[in-house]
Amino acid sequence: MPLNHFNEFGYKKTTRFIGLKQEKAFKYLFKKLGLTSYGAEITTLTGDCQLKRLTGVKSKEMMIWITLFDVFMDDTKVPRKNYFANLMGLSQSYLTTTVEDELKEMK
């Protein structure tokens, strides 16, 4: 996640909870993924190569903002893939190199 502007960071080791606070919400344009929004507050529970119950992150698909809920990286296969899912269980996968590309901050 491109989080250049965060002010606060919290991590609770026993529950694996992560909380981030930024100055304001930001939108980034990935070349292959499209437009992604990161809210002023982002929270998640972490697991092995996984972000669960993610809040504050949205992706724009076909002119609709979709809130991401789970992010999972499958590093057992080659090439490695990232899986993104929303609350309704709809998911999409991308190669890991897709999210490593140059990104552009939108104003």
N, C-alpha and C positions, 0 to 999 in steps of 0.2 A: 504494500500500500504506500503510495506517495504521501507521506505525512510530514511535510517540511515545516508546518506552522503550528505544531501542537504545543500547548502550554503546560498541560498536566498529563502525567502518566501514572497509572496505578496497576499493580499486579498482586493478586492474592494467591500465594503458592498452594494453599490447601485446596482451594476450589478451582484453580487455574483460570481465574477471572481477570480479564484485562479491560481497563477503562482508559480512554483518551479524551482530552478536551482540547479543541483547537480554538483559534481566534474567531473563526467564522467557517461556514460551510464552503467547500471548494468543489469545483467541477474540473475533471481532467478528460482529455480526449486521447484514447489509445488508438493507434493506427488500425489495429485489427479487431479490437473489442468494441470500440465506439465510445460514447460518452458515459462517464461514471461520476457519481456524486458522492462526496464524503461529507457527512454532517458535522456540526459543531461538536457533537458528542458521539463517540463510537464505543460500543461495548461488545465483548465476546467471551466465550469460554473456549479454551484451547484444548486440543488433544494431539495425538500423534499425527502430524501433517494435516491438521483439521482445525477449522474455526467453526464453532457451533453457536447457535442462537445469536448470530451477528446482528447488531442494530446500527443504524446510521449510514449504511452503504447502499446505494441504489445504482442500477444500470438502466440505460435507456434502450429499449428494444421496440422497434416499429412504432415510434412516437409515444410510447407508454413507459413511465418510470416503474421499474420493478425492484422491490426491496429484496436484497440478498439475505438469506438466512443461514445457509451452510456453505462453506468452502472446504473442499477436500482435494488433496494432491495425491495422486496415485503414482508413487515412484517405483512400483514393482514392475511396470511395463516400460518398454522402450519404444517410441519416445514417451517421456513423462507427460501426464495430462493433469490439468486442474478441472475440477467439477464445481459448478456453481448452481445452487438450488434456492428456490424461494419457499415461502410458507406453504404454498399449495402443493409442493412436491415436484413442480416442474424444474427440470435441470438442463444444463448445457455444459459441454466439455470443450476445452481448448487446450492446445499444446502449451506447456509451461513457458516456452519461448515467447508466446503471444503476450504475456503480461510483463515480460522483461524488456519490451521494446521502448523506444523513446516516447515520452508522453508530453502533452502540451496542456498547460493550465488554461482553462477558459475563464474569461472575466464575466 
